[in-house]
Structure formats: structure tokens, C-alpha cells
Amino acid sequence: MRSLTALLAIVGFLTLLGCNTVKGVGQDIQKAGAVIEGAAKK
């Protein structure tokens, strides 16, 4: 029972890390798009 709980905790932790990583990549892409858009307006 303890090993199952530990396994679920590890999986949950990794899932949260993955979500933060995807969110960070999305923000980086959004910033890059804004830079390109600004350059295109000039």
C-alpha cells in the first residue's frame, strides 16, 4: 500500500513539473511572436 502511495505521489509530482514546462514554453513562444510582430510593424 505504501509503495502505491509513493508511486502516485511521484507521478503527480512529475505531472506538475510537465505542466510548468509546457506553460513556460508557451510563454517563450508568445514572447518571440510579439518580437516578430513588432519587427514586422516597423
N, CA, C and O atoms as a MOPAC input file, in Angstrom:
PM7 MOZYME 1SCF
protein

 N      0.82100 1    -1.19800 1     0.00000 1
 C      0.00000 1     0.00000 1     0.00000 1
 C      0.87100 1     1.27100 1     0.00000 1
 O      0.56000 1     2.24700 1    -0.68200 1
 N      1.96700 1     1.23900 1     0.77900 1
 C      2.84300 1     2.40900 1     0.82100 1
 C      3.52600 1     2.64300 1    -0.52200 1
 O      3.69700 1     3.78600 1    -0.94500 1
 N      3.91300 1     1.56500 1    -1.18600 1
 C      4.58700 1     1.73500 1    -2.47000 1
 C      3.63900 1     2.32500 1    -3.51000 1
 O      4.06000 1     3.11000 1    -4.36000 1
 N      2.37300 1     1.95400 1    -3.44900 1
 C      1.38200 1     2.51500 1    -4.37100 1
 C      1.20400 1     4.00800 1    -4.10500 1
 O      1.11900 1     4.79800 1    -5.04600 1
 N      1.14800 1     4.39500 1    -2.84700 1
 C      1.01600 1     5.80700 1    -2.48700 1
 C      2.24000 1     6.59500 1    -2.95000 1
 O      2.10900 1     7.69800 1    -3.48000 1
 N      3.41700 1     6.03100 1    -2.75200 1
 C      4.64300 1     6.69700 1    -3.18300 1
 C      4.67000 1     6.83600 1    -4.70000 1
 O      5.06600 1     7.87600 1    -5.22500 1
 N      4.25600 1     5.80700 1    -5.39200 1
 C      4.23200 1     5.84800 1    -6.85100 1
 C      3.26700 1     6.92900 1    -7.34100 1
 O      3.59600 1     7.67900 1    -8.26100 1
 N      2.09900 1     7.01500 1    -6.74800 1
 C      1.13000 1     8.03400 1    -7.14300 1
 C      1.65100 1     9.44500 1    -6.84700 1
 O      1.41700 1    10.37300 1    -7.62100 1
 N      2.35400 1     9.59900 1    -5.73000 1
 C      2.92800 1    10.90600 1    -5.39800 1
 C      3.98200 1    11.30500 1    -6.41800 1
 O      4.03000 1    12.46000 1    -6.84000 1
 N      4.81900 1    10.36900 1    -6.81400 1
 C      5.86900 1    10.66100 1    -7.80600 1
 C      5.25100 1    11.01200 1    -9.15200 1
 O      5.68800 1    11.95900 1    -9.80700 1
 N      4.24800 1    10.26500 1    -9.56500 1
 C      3.58400 1    10.53700 1   -10.84500 1
 C      2.92000 1    11.91700 1   -10.81400 1
 O      2.98900 1    12.66100 1   -11.79200 1
 N      2.28400 1    12.25600 1    -9.70400 1
 C      1.65700 1    13.57100 1    -9.56900 1
 C      2.67800 1    14.68800 1    -9.63500 1
 O      2.44500 1    15.71900 1   -10.26500 1
 N      3.81800 1    14.47600 1    -8.97800 1
 C      4.88300 1    15.47800 1    -8.98500 1
 C      5.42500 1    15.68700 1   -10.39300 1
 O      5.62300 1    16.82400 1   -10.82100 1
 N      5.66300 1    14.60900 1   -11.10500 1
 C      6.17600 1    14.71100 1   -12.47000 1
 C      5.16600 1    15.37700 1   -13.39400 1
 O      5.54500 1    16.11300 1   -14.30500 1
 N      3.89100 1    15.12100 1   -13.16400 1
 C      2.84400 1    15.74700 1   -13.96900 1
 C      2.85200 1    17.25900 1   -13.77000 1
 O      2.73100 1    18.02500 1   -14.72700 1
 N      2.99600 1    17.67800 1   -12.51200 1
 C      3.04800 1    19.11400 1   -12.23600 1
 C      4.26900 1    19.75500 1   -12.87500 1
 O      4.18100 1    20.86300 1   -13.40200 1
 N      5.39400 1    19.07900 1   -12.83600 1
 C      6.59800 1    19.60800 1   -13.48000 1
 C      6.39100 1    19.73900 1   -14.98200 1
 O      6.81300 1    20.72400 1   -15.58700 1
 N      5.74400 1    18.75100 1   -15.58100 1
 C      5.48000 1    18.78400 1   -17.01800 1
 C      4.58200 1    19.94100 1   -17.39900 1
 O      4.79800 1    20.59100 1   -18.42200 1
 N      3.58300 1    20.19900 1   -16.58700 1
 C      2.66600 1    21.30200 1   -16.87900 1
 C      3.39900 1    22.62900 1   -16.82600 1
 O      3.18900 1    23.49100 1   -17.67900 1
 N      4.25100 1    22.79700 1   -15.83900 1
 C      5.00900 1    24.04700 1   -15.73900 1
 C      5.94500 1    24.21200 1   -16.92800 1
 O      6.13200 1    25.32400 1   -17.42000 1
 N      6.52200 1    23.13700 1   -17.38200 1
 C      7.42500 1    23.20000 1   -18.52400 1
 C      6.66700 1    23.60900 1   -19.77900 1
 O      7.13100 1    24.46600 1   -20.53000 1
 N      5.51300 1    23.00900 1   -20.01100 1
 C      4.70900 1    23.33800 1   -21.19100 1
 C      4.24700 1    24.78200 1   -21.10800 1
 O      4.22600 1    25.48700 1   -22.11700 1
 N      3.88000 1    25.22500 1   -19.92700 1
 C      3.44800 1    26.61100 1   -19.76100 1
 C      4.60200 1    27.56000 1   -20.07700 1
 O      4.39600 1    28.58300 1   -20.72900 1
 N      5.80400 1    27.23500 1   -19.62800 1
 C      6.97000 1    28.07100 1   -19.88300 1
 C      7.29800 1    28.15500 1   -21.36000 1
 O      7.63400 1    29.22300 1   -21.87100 1
 N      7.20000 1    27.02700 1   -22.04400 1
 C      7.46300 1    27.01500 1   -23.48800 1
 C      6.43000 1    27.87400 1   -24.20700 1
 O      6.76800 1    28.61500 1   -25.13000 1
 N      5.19500 1    27.77800 1   -23.79200 1
 C      4.13500 1    28.58800 1   -24.40100 1
 C      4.39800 1    30.07800 1   -24.22500 1
 O      4.17400 1    30.86800 1   -25.14300 1
 N      4.87400 1    30.45800 1   -23.03700 1
 C      5.17800 1    31.86300 1   -22.79000 1
 C      6.35500 1    32.32100 1   -23.64100 1
 O      6.34700 1    33.43800 1   -24.15800 1
 N      7.35600 1    31.47700 1   -23.79100 1
 C      8.51600 1    31.82800 1   -24.61700 1
 C      8.10400 1    32.03100 1   -26.06600 1
 O      8.55100 1    32.97900 1   -26.71300 1
 N      7.26400 1    31.15700 1   -26.57400 1
 C      6.79500 1    31.27200 1   -27.96000 1
 C      5.97300 1    32.54400 1   -28.12800 1
 O      6.06500 1    33.22500 1   -29.14900 1
 N      5.17200 1    32.85300 1   -27.12000 1
 C      4.34900 1    34.05800 1   -27.18100 1
 C      5.22500 1    35.31300 1   -27.22400 1
 O      4.94000 1    36.24100 1   -27.98200 1
 N      6.28300 1    35.34500 1   -26.41900 1
 C      7.20200 1    36.49600 1   -26.41900 1
 C      7.92300 1    36.62200 1   -27.75500 1
 O      8.09800 1    37.72600 1   -28.27100 1
 N      8.33900 1    35.49100 1   -28.31000 1
 C      9.02200 1    35.51600 1   -29.60300 1
 C      8.07100 1    36.03300 1   -30.68300 1
 O      8.48700 1    36.79100 1   -31.56000 1
 N      6.82800 1    35.64000 1   -30.62900 1
 C      5.83200 1    36.12800 1   -31.58500 1
 C      5.63000 1    37.62700 1   -31.47000 1
 O      5.45500 1    38.31100 1   -32.47800 1
 N      5.65400 1    38.13700 1   -30.25600 1
 C      5.48600 1    39.57500 1   -30.06200 1
 C      6.67500 1    40.34900 1   -30.63400 1
 O      6.49900 1    41.42600 1   -31.20300 1
 N      7.87200 1    39.80600 1   -30.48700 1
 C      9.06900 1    40.44300 1   -31.05700 1
 C      8.97800 1    40.45500 1   -32.57200 1
 O      9.27200 1    41.47200 1   -33.20100 1
 N      8.58100 1    39.35700 1   -33.15900 1
 C      8.45900 1    39.28000 1   -34.61900 1
 C      7.38400 1    40.22800 1   -35.11200 1
 O      7.55600 1    40.89600 1   -36.13200 1
 N      6.28300 1    40.28700 1   -34.39300 1
 C      5.20000 1    41.18800 1   -34.77400 1
 C      5.65500 1    42.65600 1   -34.70600 1
 O      5.32400 1    43.45400 1   -35.58300 1
 N      6.41000 1    42.99800 1   -33.66600 1
 C      6.92900 1    44.34500 1   -33.53800 1
 C      7.87700 1    44.70900 1   -34.66300 1
 O      7.85900 1    45.83300 1   -35.16300 1
 N      8.71300 1    43.74300 1   -35.06200 1
 C      9.63700 1    43.99100 1   -36.15100 1
 C      8.90300 1    44.14100 1   -37.47900 1
 O      9.32400 1    44.91300 1   -38.34100 1
 N      7.81500 1    43.40900 1   -37.64300 1
 C      7.05000 1    43.46900 1   -38.89300 1
 C      6.31500 1    44.80200 1   -39.02100 1
 O      6.07400 1    45.26300 1   -40.13700 1
 N      5.95900 1    45.42200 1   -37.91300 1
 C      5.23200 1    46.69000 1   -37.95800 1
 C      6.14300 1    47.86300 1   -38.34000 1
 O      5.66700 1    48.90700 1   -38.78400 1
 N      7.46500 1    47.68000 1   -38.16100 1
 C      8.41500 1    48.77600 1   -38.45800 1
 C      8.61400 1    48.95100 1   -39.90400 1
 O      9.37600 1    49.82300 1   -40.32200 1

